[in-house]
Amino acid sequence: MKEKKPITEGEHRVRIDFNPSGDTRVTEIKSLAVELIDLVHFYGKDDRCTALAMTAFEEGVMWAVKSITKPDRK
């Protein structure tokens, strides 16, 4: 049986595997945010600033995904 690699902080925060529509744009946005969150998580020196930065990236992903997946107004 293949051992499953643990997910990173970024993957956990943006729910990297959650993309019911399979939209490649969602995957791309989430992947970039994962990189940013993981970098801040690794290099961050101040716990509060690190947490705020990661939360801001997480919120940015939410709004970006909503922006690209929201249906047109009819």
Rosetta blueprint (number, residue, H / E / L):
1 M L
2 K L
3 E L
4 K L
5 K L
6 P L
7 I L
8 T L
9 E H
10 G H
11 E H
12 H H
13 R H
14 V H
15 R L
16 I L
17 D L
18 F L
19 N L
20 P L
21 S L
22 G L
23 D L
24 T H
25 R H
26 V H
27 T H
28 E H
29 I H
30 K H
31 S H
32 L H
33 A H
34 V H
35 E H
36 L H
37 I H
38 D H
39 L H
40 V H
41 H H
42 F H
43 Y H
44 G L
45 K L
46 D L
47 D H
48 R H
49 C H
50 T H
51 A H
52 L H
53 A H
54 M H
55 T H
56 A H
57 F H
58 E H
59 E H
60 G H
61 V H
62 M H
63 W H
64 A H
65 V H
66 K H
67 S H
68 I H
69 T H
70 K L
71 P L
72 D L
73 R L
74 K L
